[in-house]
Amino acid sequence: MITSDDTNFAYYESVDGLNWTSAQFLGAFGNPGTGTDEIAPYPTSVGLGDDPSILGSTFYVYYVHLGLEGGNLPRKNDSLRRLTITCP
């Protein structure tokens, strides 16, 4: 599972959905308070095999990168981004 606070991403594993590993910090992908006013919400993990819900040792994390731009619409610099994660 990938979690986000709109800036920092972390990875957790569970065999049964009840007991989880400690967080593995993946990085900070937004800067909401540093003057750049960017957030990175909605991370979604996608496996590379025939069934994208099954993550192997290498998988993608897709997320939305949003420039807050004072709340104005339309936002001009928003994008969908992808990370490649490889676990040992």
N, CA, C and O atoms as a Tinker XYZ file with bonds, in Angstrom:
   352  protein
     1  N      0.848000   -1.167000    0.000000    73     2
     2  CA     0.000000    0.000000    0.000000    64     1     3
     3  C      0.898000    1.235000    0.000000    63     2     4     5
     4  O      1.931000    1.278000    0.668000    81     3
     5  N      0.477000    2.225000   -0.760000    73     3     6
     6  CA     1.171000    3.507000   -0.795000    64     5     7
     7  C      0.297000    4.525000   -0.072000    63     6     8     9
     8  O     -0.902000    4.613000   -0.334000    81     7
     9  N      0.893000    5.291000    0.833000    73     7    10
    10  CA     0.165000    6.351000    1.526000    64     9    11
    11  C      0.793000    7.700000    1.190000    63    10    12    13
    12  O      1.955000    7.790000    0.794000    81    11
    13  N     -0.010000    8.739000    1.362000    73    11    14
    14  CA     0.459000   10.089000    1.068000    64    13    15
    15  C     -0.239000   11.078000    1.983000    63    14    16    17
    16  O     -1.416000   10.921000    2.307000    81    15
    17  N      0.496000   12.091000    2.393000    73    15    18
    18  CA    -0.109000   13.228000    3.082000    64    17    19
    19  C     -0.135000   14.430000    2.134000    63    18    20    21
    20  O     -0.095000   15.577000    2.581000    81    19
    21  N     -0.201000   14.170000    0.852000    73    19    22
    22  CA    -0.159000   15.134000   -0.255000    64    21    23
    23  C      1.249000   15.630000   -0.545000    63    22    24    25
    24  O      1.436000   16.452000   -1.442000    81    23
    25  N      2.231000   15.155000    0.186000    73    23    26
    26  CA     3.624000   15.521000   -0.049000    64    25    27
    27  C      4.532000   14.301000    0.025000    63    26    28    29
    28  O      5.267000   14.007000   -0.918000    81    27
    29  N      4.479000   13.591000    1.150000    73    27    30
    30  CA     5.375000   12.461000    1.413000    64    29    31
    31  C      4.690000   11.140000    1.082000    63    30    32    33
    32  O      3.532000   10.926000    1.441000    81    31
    33  N      5.413000   10.257000    0.395000    73    31    34
    34  CA     4.899000    8.936000    0.066000    64    33    35
    35  C      5.602000    7.890000    0.926000    63    34    36    37
    36  O      6.794000    8.003000    1.211000    81    35
    37  N      4.852000    6.878000    1.331000    73    35    38
    38  CA     5.405000    5.759000    2.091000    64    37    39
    39  C      4.793000    4.466000    1.572000    63    38    40    41
    40  O      3.675000    4.450000    1.057000    81    39
    41  N      5.548000    3.384000    1.717000    73    39    42
    42  CA     5.148000    2.061000    1.246000    64    41    43
    43  C      5.033000    1.114000    2.425000    63    42    44    45
    44  O      5.902000    1.094000    3.297000    81    43
    45  N      3.954000    0.322000    2.457000    73    43    46
    46  CA     3.724000   -0.678000    3.492000    64    45    47
    47  C      3.379000   -2.004000    2.814000    63    46    48    49
    48  O      2.837000   -2.014000    1.709000    81    47
    49  N      3.691000   -3.114000    3.471000    73    47    50
    50  CA     3.307000   -4.433000    2.981000    64    49    51
    51  C      2.483000   -5.162000    4.027000    63    50    52    53
    52  O      2.658000   -4.967000    5.230000    81    51
    53  N      1.571000   -6.016000    3.539000    73    51    54
    54  CA     0.774000   -6.859000    4.419000    64    53    55
    55  C      0.401000   -8.136000    3.677000    63    54    56    57
    56  O      0.045000   -8.097000    2.499000    81    55
    57  N      0.481000   -9.250000    4.360000    73    55    58
    58  CA     0.062000  -10.519000    3.779000    64    57    59
    59  C     -1.441000  -10.718000    3.959000    63    58    60    61
    60  O     -2.105000  -11.294000    3.098000    81    59
    61  N     -1.976000  -10.233000    5.095000    73    59    62
    62  CA    -3.372000  -10.501000    5.425000    64    61    63
    63  C     -4.275000   -9.259000    5.458000    63    62    64    65
    64  O     -5.478000   -9.383000    5.687000    81    63
    65  N     -3.721000   -8.085000    5.238000    73    63    66
    66  CA    -4.528000   -6.860000    5.274000    64    65    67
    67  C     -4.812000   -6.352000    6.679000    63    66    68    69
    68  O     -5.472000   -5.325000    6.843000    81    67
    69  N     -4.327000   -7.050000    7.684000    73    67    70
    70  CA    -4.523000   -6.640000    9.077000    64    69    71
    71  C     -3.224000   -6.218000    9.744000    63    70    72    73
    72  O     -3.205000   -5.263000   10.520000    81    71
    73  N     -2.151000   -6.916000    9.449000    73    71    74
    74  CA    -0.846000   -6.645000   10.037000    64    73    75
    75  C      0.061000   -6.064000    8.961000    63    74    76    77
    76  O      0.230000   -6.654000    7.894000    81    75
    77  N      0.645000   -4.903000    9.248000    73    75    78
    78  CA     1.410000   -4.161000    8.242000    64    77    79
    79  C      2.853000   -3.945000    8.705000    63    78    80    81
    80  O      3.134000   -3.850000    9.900000    81    79
    81  N      3.744000   -3.872000    7.743000    73    79    82
    82  CA     5.140000   -3.545000    8.038000    64    81    83
    83  C      5.249000   -2.083000    8.428000    63    82    84    85
    84  O      4.297000   -1.317000    8.279000    81    83
    85  N      6.401000   -1.707000    8.922000    73    83    86
    86  CA     6.682000   -0.296000    9.174000    64    85    87
    87  C      6.782000    0.434000    7.837000    63    86    88    89
    88  O      7.046000   -0.178000    6.802000    81    87
    89  N      6.571000    1.724000    7.871000    73    87    90
    90  CA     6.613000    2.533000    6.650000    64    89    91
    91  C      8.017000    2.574000    6.059000    63    90    92    93
    92  O      9.007000    2.705000    6.779000    81    91
    93  N      8.083000    2.461000    4.752000    73    91    94
    94  CA     9.319000    2.691000    4.013000    64    93    95
    95  C      9.127000    4.002000    3.269000    63    94    96    97
    96  O      8.348000    4.075000    2.319000    81    95
    97  N      9.827000    5.023000    3.693000    73    95    98
    98  CA     9.681000    6.350000    3.093000    64    97    99
    99  C     10.187000    6.320000    1.647000    63    98   100   101
   100  O     11.310000    5.887000    1.386000    81    99
   101  N      9.354000    6.780000    0.714000    73    99   102
   102  CA     9.723000    6.798000   -0.707000    64   101   103
   103  C     10.220000    8.158000   -1.169000    63   102   104   105
   104  O     10.955000    8.249000   -2.152000    81   103
   105  N      9.827000    9.215000   -0.470000    73   103   106
   106  CA    10.298000   10.540000   -0.844000    64   105   107
   107  C      9.204000   11.586000   -0.717000    63   106   108   109
   108  O      8.040000   11.271000   -0.468000    81   107
   109  N      9.606000   12.833000   -0.895000    73   107   110
   110  CA     8.678000   13.970000   -0.883000    64   109   111
   111  C      8.480000   14.428000   -2.318000    63   110   112   113
   112  O      9.445000   14.722000   -3.023000    81   111
   113  N      7.222000   14.486000   -2.747000    73   111   114
   114  CA     6.917000   14.788000   -4.144000    64   113   115
   115  C      6.067000   16.044000   -4.313000    63   114   116   117
   116  O      5.561000   16.305000   -5.404000    81   115
   117  N      5.909000   16.809000   -3.264000    73   115   118
   118  CA     5.213000   18.084000   -3.318000    64   117   119
   119  C      5.871000   19.044000   -2.355000    63   118   120   121
   120  O      6.629000   18.628000   -1.478000    81   119
   121  N      5.589000   20.325000   -2.511000    73   119   122
   122  CA     6.153000   21.368000   -1.644000    64   121   123
   123  C      5.059000   22.387000   -1.321000    63   122   124   125
   124  O      5.095000   23.510000   -1.823000    81   123
   125  N      4.091000   22.006000   -0.492000    73   123   126
   126  CA     2.969000   22.909000   -0.280000    64   125   127
   127  C      3.298000   24.181000    0.484000    63   126   128   129
   128  O      2.589000   25.177000    0.336000    81   127
   129  N      4.355000   24.183000    1.303000    73   127   130
   130  CA     4.603000   25.346000    2.132000    64   129   131
   131  C      5.915000   26.044000    1.857000    63   130   132   133
   132  O      6.341000   26.879000    2.655000    81   131
   133  N      6.569000   25.730000    0.753000    73   131   134
   134  CA     7.889000   26.304000    0.493000    64   133   135
   135  C      7.870000   27.414000   -0.542000    63   134   136   137
   136  O      8.924000   27.853000   -1.001000    81   135
   137  N      6.697000   27.866000   -0.908000    73   135   138
   138  CA     6.614000   28.917000   -1.916000    64   137   139
   139  C      6.316000   28.395000   -3.311000    63   138   140   141
   140  O      5.872000   29.157000   -4.169000    81   139
   141  N      6.553000   27.105000   -3.555000    73   139   142
   142  CA     6.211000   26.544000   -4.860000    64   141   143
   143  C      4.759000   26.106000   -4.903000    63   142   144   145
   144  O      4.175000   25.982000   -5.980000    81   143
   145  N      4.171000   25.869000   -3.733000    73   143   146
   146  CA     2.755000   25.524000   -3.626000    64   145   147
   147  C      2.353000   24.390000   -4.557000    63   146   148   149
   148  O      1.481000   24.549000   -5.411000    81   147
   149  N      3.004000   23.236000   -4.378000    73   147   150
   150  CA     2.679000   22.047000   -5.152000    64   149   151
   151  C      2.321000   20.917000   -4.198000    63   150   152   153
   152  O      2.921000   20.780000   -3.132000    81   151
   153  N      1.338000   20.108000   -4.588000    73   151   154
   154  CA     1.008000   18.916000   -3.824000    64   153   155
   155  C      1.018000   17.712000   -4.766000    63   154   156   157
   156  O      0.955000   17.852000   -5.988000    81   155
   157  N      1.101000   16.526000   -4.161000    73   155   158
   158  CA     1.164000   15.286000   -4.939000    64   157   159
   159  C      0.216000   14.257000   -4.318000    63   158   160   161
   160  O      0.671000   13.319000   -3.663000    81   159
   161  N     -1.098000   14.421000   -4.514000    73   159   162
   162  CA    -2.051000   13.492000   -3.909000    64   161   163
   163  C     -2.317000   12.263000   -4.783000    63   162   164   165
   164  O     -1.847000   12.163000   -5.917000    81   163
   165  N     -3.077000   11.348000   -4.221000    73   163   166
   166  CA    -3.646000   10.186000   -4.906000    64   165   167
   167  C     -2.630000    9.199000   -5.474000    63   166   168   169
   168  O     -2.777000    8.790000   -6.626000    81   167
   169  N     -1.609000    8.797000   -4.719000    73   167   170
   170  CA    -0.698000    7.784000   -5.259000    64   169   171
   171  C     -1.417000    6.444000   -5.408000    63   170   172   173
   172  O     -2.174000    6.028000   -4.531000    81   171
   173  N     -1.168000    5.788000   -6.518000    73   171   174
   174  CA    -1.794000    4.502000   -6.814000    64   173   175
   175  C     -0.731000    3.549000   -7.332000    63   174   176   177
   176  O     -0.021000    3.875000   -8.283000    81   175
   177  N     -0.608000    2.383000   -6.723000    73   175   178
   178  CA     0.382000    1.400000   -7.158000    64   177   179
   179  C     -0.220000    0.513000   -8.244000    63   178   180   181
   180  O     -1.393000    0.144000   -8.185000    81   179
   181  N      0.612000    0.177000   -9.241000    73   179   182
   182  CA     0.177000   -0.630000  -10.376000    64   181   183
   183  C      1.261000   -1.657000  -10.683000    63   182   184   185
   184  O      2.410000   -1.300000  -10.945000    81   183
   185  N      0.888000   -2.934000  -10.649000    73   183   186
   186  CA     1.826000   -4.001000  -10.972000    64   185   187
   187  C      2.115000   -4.046000  -12.467000    63   186   188   189
   188  O      1.323000   -3.558000  -13.273000    81   187
   189  N      3.241000   -4.627000  -12.829000    73   187   190
   190  CA     3.664000   -4.674000  -14.227000    64   189   191
   191  C      3.228000   -5.945000  -14.951000    63   190   192   193
   192  O      3.428000   -6.058000  -16.161000    81   191
   193  N      2.636000   -6.904000  -14.235000    73   191   194
   194  CA     2.242000   -8.168000  -14.842000    64   193   195
   195  C      0.855000   -8.124000  -15.461000    63   194   196   197
   196  O      0.283000   -7.054000  -15.665000    81   195
   197  N      0.323000   -9.310000  -15.757000    73   195   198
   198  CA    -1.001000   -9.428000  -16.364000    64   197   199
   199  C     -2.108000   -8.896000  -15.464000    63   198   200   201
   200  O     -3.113000   -8.378000  -15.951000    81   199
   201  N     -1.924000   -9.024000  -14.148000    73   199   202
   202  CA    -2.899000   -8.510000  -13.186000    64   201   203
   203  C     -2.265000   -7.317000  -12.467000    63   202   204   205
   204  O     -1.417000   -7.508000  -11.595000    81   203
   205  N     -2.663000   -6.088000  -12.818000    73   203   206
   206  CA    -2.024000   -4.898000  -12.241000    64   205   207
   207  C     -2.262000   -4.715000  -10.745000    63   206   208   209
   208  O     -1.621000   -3.871000  -10.119000    81   207
   209  N     -3.180000   -5.497000  -10.160000    73   207   210
   210  CA    -3.409000   -5.387000   -8.716000    64   209   211
   211  C     -2.374000   -6.176000   -7.914000    63   210   212   213
   212  O     -2.301000   -6.036000   -6.693000    81   211
   213  N     -1.583000   -6.997000   -8.584000    73   211   214
   214  CA    -0.537000   -7.766000   -7.917000    64   213   215
   215  C      0.803000   -7.090000   -8.162000    63   214   216   217
   216  O      1.258000   -6.977000   -9.301000    81   215
   217  N      1.431000   -6.642000   -7.076000    73   215   218
   218  CA     2.711000   -5.958000   -7.191000    64   217   219
   219  C      3.839000   -6.971000   -7.092000    63   218   220   221
   220  O      3.861000   -7.802000   -6.184000    81   219
   221  N      4.752000   -6.899000   -8.009000    73   219   222
   222  CA     5.948000   -7.718000   -7.927000    64   221   223
   223  C      7.052000   -6.932000   -7.252000    63   222   224   225
   224  O      6.782000   -5.974000   -6.528000    81   223
   225  N      8.282000   -7.324000   -7.481000    73   223   226
   226  CA     9.398000   -6.604000   -6.865000    64   225   227
   227  C      9.633000   -5.253000   -7.533000    63   226   228   229
   228  O     10.279000   -4.378000   -6.958000    81   227
   229  N      9.116000   -5.086000   -8.734000    73   227   230
   230  CA     9.153000   -3.793000   -9.419000    64   229   231
   231  C      7.730000   -3.430000   -9.828000    63   230   232   233
   232  O      7.017000   -4.254000  -10.401000    81   231
   233  N      7.319000   -2.204000   -9.537000    73   231   234
   234  CA     5.971000   -1.750000   -9.883000    64   233   235
   235  C      5.984000   -0.242000  -10.060000    63   234   236   237
   236  O      6.960000    0.429000   -9.724000    81   235
   237  N      4.884000    0.282000  -10.594000    73   235   238
   238  CA     4.741000    1.725000  -10.790000    64   237   239
   239  C      3.906000    2.340000   -9.668000    63   238   240   241
   240  O      3.046000    1.681000   -9.084000    81   239
   241  N      4.172000    3.596000   -9.382000    73   239   242
   242  CA     3.304000    4.422000   -8.553000    64   241   243
   243  C      2.930000    5.634000   -9.402000    63   242   244   245
   244  O      3.786000    6.437000   -9.771000    81   243
   245  N      1.642000    5.751000   -9.702000    73   243   246
   246  CA     1.133000    6.916000  -10.424000    64   245   247
   247  C      0.567000    7.896000   -9.406000    63   246   248   249
   248  O     -0.014000    7.486000   -8.401000    81   247
   249  N      0.733000    9.187000   -9.664000    73   247   250
   250  CA     0.162000   10.203000   -8.779000    64   249   251
   251  C     -0.095000   11.479000   -9.574000    63   250   252   253
   252  O      0.468000   11.688000  -10.649000    81   251
   253  N     -0.949000   12.314000   -9.023000    73   251   254
   254  CA    -1.272000   13.609000   -9.625000    64   253   255
   255  C     -0.361000   14.649000   -9.002000    63   254   256   257
   256  O     -0.203000   14.682000   -7.782000    81   255
   257  N      0.231000   15.488000   -9.811000    73   255   258
   258  CA     1.077000   16.586000   -9.329000    64   257   259
   259  C      0.322000   17.881000   -9.613000    63   258   260   261
   260  O      0.109000   18.244000  -10.770000    81   259
   261  N     -0.081000   18.574000   -8.550000    73   259   262
   262  CA    -0.933000   19.758000   -8.678000    64   261   263
   263  C     -0.230000   21.014000   -8.199000    63   262   264   265
   264  O      0.320000   21.050000   -7.099000    81   263
   265  N     -0.251000   22.033000   -9.025000    73   263   266
   266  CA     0.158000   23.368000   -8.596000    64   265   267
   267  C     -1.062000   24.054000   -8.024000    63   266   268   269
   268  O     -2.082000   24.166000   -8.705000    81   267
   269  N     -0.981000   24.516000   -6.787000    73   267   270
   270  CA    -2.168000   25.080000   -6.135000    64   269   271
   271  C     -2.649000   26.359000   -6.803000    63   270   272   273
   272  O     -3.852000   26.613000   -6.845000    81   271
   273  N     -1.748000   27.156000   -7.319000    73   271   274
   274  CA    -2.064000   28.350000   -8.115000    64   273   275
   275  C     -3.168000   29.205000   -7.510000    63   274   276   277
   276  O     -4.026000   29.718000   -8.229000    81   275
   277  N     -3.147000   29.358000   -6.205000    73   275   278
   278  CA    -4.111000   30.233000   -5.533000    64   277   279
   279  C     -5.544000   29.742000   -5.616000    63   278   280   281
   280  O     -6.470000   30.517000   -5.374000    81   279
   281  N     -5.754000   28.473000   -5.951000    73   279   282
   282  CA    -7.106000   27.927000   -6.049000    64   281   283
   283  C     -7.807000   28.278000   -7.344000    63   282   284   285
   284  O     -8.975000   27.932000   -7.525000    81   283
   285  N     -7.118000   28.961000   -8.249000    73   283   286
   286  CA    -7.751000   29.358000   -9.510000    64   285   287
   287  C     -7.871000   28.176000  -10.461000    63   286   288   289
   288  O     -7.034000   27.273000  -10.454000    81   287
   289  N     -8.896000   28.187000  -11.262000    73   287   290
   290  CA    -9.099000   27.164000  -12.293000    64   289   291
   291  C     -9.205000   27.853000  -13.642000    63   290   292   293
   292  O     -9.707000   28.976000  -13.679000    81   291
   293  N     -8.779000   27.279000  -14.737000    73   291   294
   294  CA    -8.131000   25.967000  -14.762000    64   293   295
   295  C     -6.672000   26.069000  -14.338000    63   294   296   297
   296  O     -6.016000   27.090000  -14.543000    81   295
   297  N     -6.191000   25.009000  -13.754000    73   295   298
   298  CA    -4.772000   24.930000  -13.404000    64   297   299
   299  C     -4.000000   24.604000  -14.665000    63   298   300   301
   300  O     -4.430000   23.774000  -15.466000    81   299
   301  N     -2.875000   25.245000  -14.842000    73   299   302
   302  CA    -2.153000   25.125000  -16.105000    64   301   303
   303  C     -0.998000   24.141000  -16.066000    63   302   304   305
   304  O     -0.581000   23.646000  -17.113000    81   303
   305  N     -0.474000   23.848000  -14.895000    73   303   306
   306  CA     0.728000   23.029000  -14.833000    64   305   307
   307  C      0.526000   21.704000  -14.109000    63   306   308   309
   308  O      1.493000   21.128000  -13.610000    81   307
   309  N     -0.697000   21.211000  -14.041000    73   307   310
   310  CA    -0.962000   19.938000  -13.397000    64   309   311
   311  C     -0.519000   18.796000  -14.309000    63   310   312   313
   312  O     -0.492000   18.937000  -15.532000    81   311
   313  N     -0.173000   17.670000  -13.699000    73   311   314
   314  CA     0.253000   16.537000  -14.513000    64   313   315
   315  C      0.042000   15.228000  -13.767000    63   314   316   317
   316  O     -0.054000   15.200000  -12.540000    81   315
   317  N     -0.027000   14.146000  -14.531000    73   315   318
   318  CA    -0.004000   12.799000  -13.995000    64   317   319
   319  C      1.429000   12.319000  -14.107000    63   318   320   321
   320  O      2.034000   12.401000  -15.176000    81   319
   321  N      1.978000   11.816000  -13.004000    73   319   322
   322  CA     3.383000   11.392000  -12.998000    64   321   323
   323  C      3.493000    9.933000  -12.568000    63   322   324   325
   324  O      2.587000    9.367000  -11.956000    81   323
   325  N      4.632000    9.352000  -12.909000    73   323   326
   326  CA     4.856000    7.938000  -12.599000    64   325   327
   327  C      6.247000    7.726000  -12.019000    63   326   328   329
   328  O      7.238000    8.261000  -12.516000    81   327
   329  N      6.296000    6.926000  -10.948000    73   327   330
   330  CA     7.567000    6.473000  -10.364000    64   329   331
   331  C      7.699000    4.980000  -10.636000    63   330   332   333
   332  O      6.697000    4.268000  -10.712000    81   331
   333  N      8.911000    4.513000  -10.782000    73   331   334
   334  CA     9.167000    3.081000  -10.831000    64   333   335
   335  C      9.841000    2.696000   -9.516000    63   334   336   337
   336  O     10.891000    3.235000   -9.164000    81   335
   337  N      9.225000    1.760000   -8.795000    73   335   338
   338  CA     9.740000    1.312000   -7.513000    64   337   339
   339  C     10.284000   -0.107000   -7.669000    63   338   340   341
   340  O      9.627000   -0.966000   -8.257000    81   339
   341  N     11.463000   -0.346000   -7.152000    73   339   342
   342  CA    12.044000   -1.686000   -7.142000    64   341   343
   343  C     12.400000   -2.043000   -5.711000    63   342   344   345
   344  O     13.167000   -1.333000   -5.061000    81   343
   345  N     11.844000   -3.144000   -5.221000    73   343   346
   346  CA    12.111000   -3.617000   -3.862000    64   345   347
   347  C     13.194000   -4.702000   -3.925000    63   346   348   349
   348  O     13.256000   -5.473000   -4.883000    81   347
   349  N     14.040000   -4.750000   -2.900000    73   347   350
   350  CA    15.076000   -5.797000   -2.901000    64   349   351
   351  C     14.478000   -7.194000   -2.725000    63   350   352
   352  O     15.213000   -8.181000   -2.704000    81   351
